[in-house]
Amino acid sequence: MVITTVLMAKSDIRIRACLPGDEGALALVGQATFLETFADVLEGSNILKHCANAHSIECYRSWLADSRYKLWLAEISPGQAPVGYMVISPAELPLADISLRDYELKRIYVFSKFQGNGLGRRMLQEAIAAVRSFGAERLLLGVYVRNHAAIGFYTHMGFRKLGYRKFNMGGQECDDYIMGLMLRDSGE
Ligand SMILES: CC(C)(COP(=O)(O)OP(=O)(O)OC[C@H]1O[C@@H](n2cnc3c(N)ncnc32)[C@H](O)[C@@H]1OP(=O)(O)O)[C@@H](O)C(=O)NCCC(=O)NCCS
């Protein structure tokens, strides 16, 4: 029974590039997955403040209108309800060697019910293909130092720790690792 459910979830989730008009779905999934991920880790009132700002409909609308950004939704059959999302952008991270050839995995979130079933890998592969097509040399990201599960996922997928940053989450200062994935062989 469990196996059937897992197999169905795996085959019935599609990942599609977002278009203007998807900002409502993105804001909903962005807020809900952030709350789900950090409810027992971060201060509740700060999570709500962060979601109201960083996951507003206006925020996603502006990213959808910005050609430097690319966003995706993961949607499940039969009704195509959103169960995850992802955002890439030019990198804005405090690394000494940051360059225009660095892109950032700004968001990658899947609802817990659908995690551990290959969706995160499929989404990340989409992101890597997209930034490669932009000529990127590295895919960078910031991840909260206490988000051990995500750090494990990124490490498994080939990312390495490159530095630190401070991240303002609804007024609460959080420590993030900066991680990066090299996209070109050193011999190229
Ligand atoms: C991080 C996240 C996107 C990964 O998605 P997922 O669907 O759970 O990941 P997958 O099932 O595709 O896993 C891909 C691979 O990573 C491995 N993996 C996943 N989590 C891991 C962990 N904590 N440690 C080591 N390996 C891990 C899987 O075993 C799998 O390996 P394989 O493909 O070689 O067999 C998802 O768990 C999530 O949304 N987490 C909460 C939100 C979050 O923290 N986002 C990141 C914020 S910076």
Ligand as a Chemical Component Dictionary entry (heavy atoms), coordinates in Angstrom:
data_LIG
# 
_chem_comp.id                   LIG 
_chem_comp.type                 NON-POLYMER 
_chem_comp.pdbx_formal_charge   0 
_chem_comp.three_letter_code    LIG 
# 
loop_
_chem_comp_atom.comp_id 
_chem_comp_atom.atom_id 
_chem_comp_atom.alt_atom_id 
_chem_comp_atom.type_symbol 
_chem_comp_atom.charge 
_chem_comp_atom.model_Cartn_x 
_chem_comp_atom.model_Cartn_y 
_chem_comp_atom.model_Cartn_z 
_chem_comp_atom.pdbx_ordinal 
LIG C1  C1  C 0 15.533 19.649 0.215  1  
LIG C2  C2  C 0 14.401 19.058 -0.619 2  
LIG C3  C3  C 0 14.028 20.041 -1.734 3  
LIG C4  C4  C 0 14.886 17.750 -1.250 4  
LIG O1  O1  O 0 13.810 17.190 -1.999 5  
LIG P1  P1  P 0 13.434 15.636 -1.877 6  
LIG O2  O2  O 0 12.343 15.385 -2.851 7  
LIG O3  O3  O 0 13.171 15.336 -0.453 8  
LIG O4  O4  O 0 14.806 14.959 -2.334 9  
LIG P2  P2  P 0 14.964 13.637 -3.222 10 
LIG O5  O5  O 0 14.055 12.590 -2.717 11 
LIG O6  O6  O 0 14.860 13.989 -4.657 12 
LIG O7  O7  O 0 16.467 13.233 -2.895 13 
LIG C5  C5  C 0 17.500 13.309 -3.873 14 
LIG C6  C6  C 0 18.702 12.575 -3.364 15 
LIG O8  O8  O 0 19.208 13.220 -2.197 16 
LIG C7  C7  C 0 19.302 12.285 -1.130 17 
LIG N1  N1  N 0 18.991 12.982 0.107  18 
LIG C8  C8  C 0 17.849 13.643 0.412  19 
LIG N2  N2  N 0 17.946 14.173 1.642  20 
LIG C9  C9  C 0 19.161 13.823 2.130  21 
LIG C10 C10 C 0 19.857 14.060 3.346  22 
LIG N3  N3  N 0 19.306 14.759 4.333  23 
LIG N4  N4  N 0 21.097 13.562 3.494  24 
LIG C11 C11 C 0 21.692 12.835 2.502  25 
LIG N5  N5  N 0 21.075 12.580 1.298  26 
LIG C12 C12 C 0 19.832 13.067 1.136  27 
LIG C13 C13 C 0 18.277 11.215 -1.443 28 
LIG O9  O9  O 0 18.592 9.991  -0.808 29 
LIG C14 C14 C 0 18.383 11.137 -2.947 30 
LIG O10 O10 O 0 19.500 10.346 -3.302 31 
LIG P3  P3  P 0 19.547 9.484  -4.681 32 
LIG O11 O11 O 0 18.750 10.263 -5.711 33 
LIG O12 O12 O 0 21.008 9.420  -4.985 34 
LIG O13 O13 O 0 18.917 8.172  -4.357 35 
LIG C15 C15 C 0 13.167 18.743 0.246  36 
LIG O14 O14 O 0 13.497 17.758 1.200  37 
LIG C16 C16 C 0 12.570 19.944 0.950  38 
LIG O15 O15 O 0 11.761 20.656 0.370  39 
LIG N6  N6  N 0 12.950 20.188 2.218  40 
LIG C17 C17 C 0 12.327 21.248 3.015  41 
LIG C18 C18 C 0 12.591 22.621 2.459  42 
LIG C19 C19 C 0 14.049 23.007 2.522  43 
LIG O16 O16 O 0 14.718 22.858 3.524  44 
LIG N7  N7  N 0 14.507 23.574 1.381  45 
LIG C20 C20 C 0 15.857 24.052 1.262  46 
LIG C21 C21 C 0 15.974 25.403 1.853  47 
LIG S1  S1  S 0 17.612 26.044 1.661  48 
# 
loop_
_chem_comp_bond.comp_id 
_chem_comp_bond.atom_id_1 
_chem_comp_bond.atom_id_2 
_chem_comp_bond.value_order 
_chem_comp_bond.pdbx_ordinal 
LIG C1  C2  SING 1  
LIG C2  C3  SING 2  
LIG C2  C4  SING 3  
LIG C2  C15 SING 4  
LIG C4  O1  SING 5  
LIG O1  P1  SING 6  
LIG P1  O2  DOUB 7  
LIG P1  O3  SING 8  
LIG P1  O4  SING 9  
LIG O4  P2  SING 10 
LIG P2  O5  DOUB 11 
LIG P2  O6  SING 12 
LIG P2  O7  SING 13 
LIG O7  C5  SING 14 
LIG C5  C6  SING 15 
LIG C6  O8  SING 16 
LIG C6  C14 SING 17 
LIG O8  C7  SING 18 
LIG C7  N1  SING 19 
LIG C7  C13 SING 20 
LIG N1  C8  SING 21 
LIG N1  C12 SING 22 
LIG C8  N2  DOUB 23 
LIG N2  C9  SING 24 
LIG C9  C10 SING 25 
LIG C9  C12 DOUB 26 
LIG C10 N3  SING 27 
LIG C10 N4  DOUB 28 
LIG N4  C11 SING 29 
LIG C11 N5  DOUB 30 
LIG N5  C12 SING 31 
LIG C13 O9  SING 32 
LIG C13 C14 SING 33 
LIG C14 O10 SING 34 
LIG O10 P3  SING 35 
LIG P3  O11 DOUB 36 
LIG P3  O12 SING 37 
LIG P3  O13 SING 38 
LIG C15 O14 SING 39 
LIG C15 C16 SING 40 
LIG C16 O15 DOUB 41 
LIG C16 N6  SING 42 
LIG N6  C17 SING 43 
LIG C17 C18 SING 44 
LIG C18 C19 SING 45 
LIG C19 O16 DOUB 46 
LIG C19 N7  SING 47 
LIG N7  C20 SING 48 
LIG C20 C21 SING 49 
LIG C21 S1  SING 50 
# 
